[in-house]
Amino acid sequence: MHSLRAHTLGTPTGTRTRTRTRVPLALGVLALLVSFPLPLLAASPALAAGYRYWSYWDGAGGQWSYATQGPSTARPADGAVQGFRFAVSKDAAAEAARPRAAADFDAVCSATPAAPGRKRVAVVVDFGVPADAPAGDAPPQDAPRTACAQLAPEATAAEALAEVAKPLRYNSAALLCAISGYPKQGCGEQIADGAPAATAPGASAPQSGDAAENDNQKNEAEEEGKEEEEGPWVGPLAGLAVLAGLVMAAVWRSVQRRR
């Protein structure tokens, strides 16, 4: 009789003891799962990229505004000012550098008389600073170059540029790669984080002949950058989330048993 009583009463007591042990153990595992990835996420490098390219600008009233289309399709009017600046832009939408010379038509074209059936376009070419040059290359001059192009009324900005700053180099997407042979190589290449970047506000991604195509290329590059930043952690974090859910379910079941 004594042995039976001890056996009968011992079973629920042992069960309660094991339940109490299981709950803090499960909570400890959950805390470990939640905290484990945080130091790694904090230490993971932020991947960022910019572009090294010739940006294209419209000038008016002495000020520059980023052109809404590429030079091969833009048709500036008589008296227009067109600017080109070579620079590295880390965040192309906000940091591409403007030409360092003023957008002043009279200062550039006052010595060029108007001609019937022709238009005059002031062109400013800023080769940028040595820090933005590709490896093994250097800007051909420090100060911006200015010239007055005299053209047919239907001529494009690219034709105005070719009139005063040959040779030009384009890629197959009509992206302007080089002016007066600079740079010798490369074309709108992406630059890894840590490269020098221009800081003047107001620009977007490199312009080709099609503004819509430019926007698509920029969006694709941004999406690729996001995938590079987020991709390595998607799988591990999803697995940890599943494990955390299982542990929480185990804790809940243990608590229910105690009741």
KESEKOL-939303 format. One record per residue (C-alpha): residue in three letters; x, y negated, z. Coordinates in steps of 0.5 Angstrom, whole numbers, plus 500, padded with zeros to 3 digits. Layout:
% KESEKOL-939303
alaXYZ ...
END
This chain:
% KESEKOL-939303
met500500500 his505495502 ser509497495 leu503496491 arg502489494 ala509487493 his508489486 thr502485485 leu503479488 gly510479485 thr508478478 pro505472478 thr510469482 gly515471477 thr511468471 arg511461474 thr518461476 arg520463468 thr515458466 arg518452470 thr525454467 arg523455460 val520447460 pro526444462 leu530448457 ala526446452 leu526439453 gly533439453 val534442446 leu529437444 ala533431447 leu539434443 leu536435437 val533428437 ser540425439 phe545429435 pro544425428 leu544418431 pro552417432 leu553420425 leu547416422 ala551410425 ala558412422 ser555413415 pro558408410 ala553404407 leu554405399 ala553398396 ala555396389 gly556390384 tyr557388377 arg563385374 tyr560381367 trp559375363 ser553372366 tyr549367361 trp546360364 asp541355361 gly543348363 ala539342364 gly540335368 gly547337370 gln544344373 trp545351371 ser539356371 tyr540363370 ala538365363 thr531369362 gln534373356 gly540375353 pro545370348 ser543375342 thr536373342 ala536366346 arg535360341 pro537354344 ala534347341 asp538341339 gly542338345 ala542344349 val547346354 gln549354355 gly554356360 phe558363361 arg561365367 phe565371368 ala565374375 val564380380 ser557379383 lys556384389 asp548383389 ala547380382 ala540378384 ala543373389 glu550372388 ala552371381 ala557365380 arg555359376 pro559356371 arg564351375 ala563345370 ala557341370 ala551342365 asp552336361 phe551335354 asp553328353 ala560330356 val561336351 cys558333345 ser558326345 ala564326340 thr561330335 pro556326331 ala549329329 ala548332322 pro542333318 gly539340318 arg544342324 lys543342331 arg548341337 val549346343 ala554344348 val558351350 val561352357 val565358358 asp568359365 phe573365365 gly572366373 val578367378 pro583372378 ala580375384 asp575377379 ala579380374 pro579387372 ala586391374 gly591389370 asp588383367 ala587375368 pro583369366 pro586366360 gln585359363 asp583356370 ala579351368 pro572352364 arg573351357 thr568346353 ala566345346 cys560343342 ala558348337 gln554345331 leu549350328 ala543352323 pro537350327 glu535358328 ala542360331 thr542364337 ala546362343 ala551368341 glu552364335 ala554358338 leu558362343 ala562365337 glu563358334 val567356339 ala570362343 lys572368338 pro573374339 leu567376342 arg565383344 tyr559387345 asn557394347 ser551398344 ala546395348 ala548388346 leu551386353 leu556381352 cys563384354 ala568379352 ile569372350 ser576370347 gly578377348 tyr577377356 pro577382359 lys581386355 gln577392357 gly570394361 cys563392360 gly559390366 glu562396370 gln559397377 ile564395382 ala564399389 asp563396396 gly569392398 ala571389391 pro571381391 ala564378390 ala562372387 thr557368392 ala554362388 pro546364389 gly541365383 ala542370378 ser540377376 ala543383373 pro548383367 gln543380361 ser543384354 gly539382348 asp533385351 ala530382358 ala526388359 glu531393358 asn535389363 asp530389368 asn529397367 gln537398367 lys537394374 asn532398377 glu535404375 ala541402378 glu538400385 glu534407385 glu541411384 gly544407389 lys538408394 glu539416393 glu546415394 glu545412401 glu539416403 gly540423399 pro545426404 trp541426410 val534428407 gly535435408 pro538435415 leu533430418 ala527434415 gly530440418 leu531437425 ala524434424 val521441423 leu525444429 ala523438434 gly516440432 leu517447434 val520445440 met515441442 ala509446440 ala513451445 val513446451 trp506445450 arg504452450 ser509453456 val505447460 gln498450458 arg500457461 arg502454467 arg495451468 
END
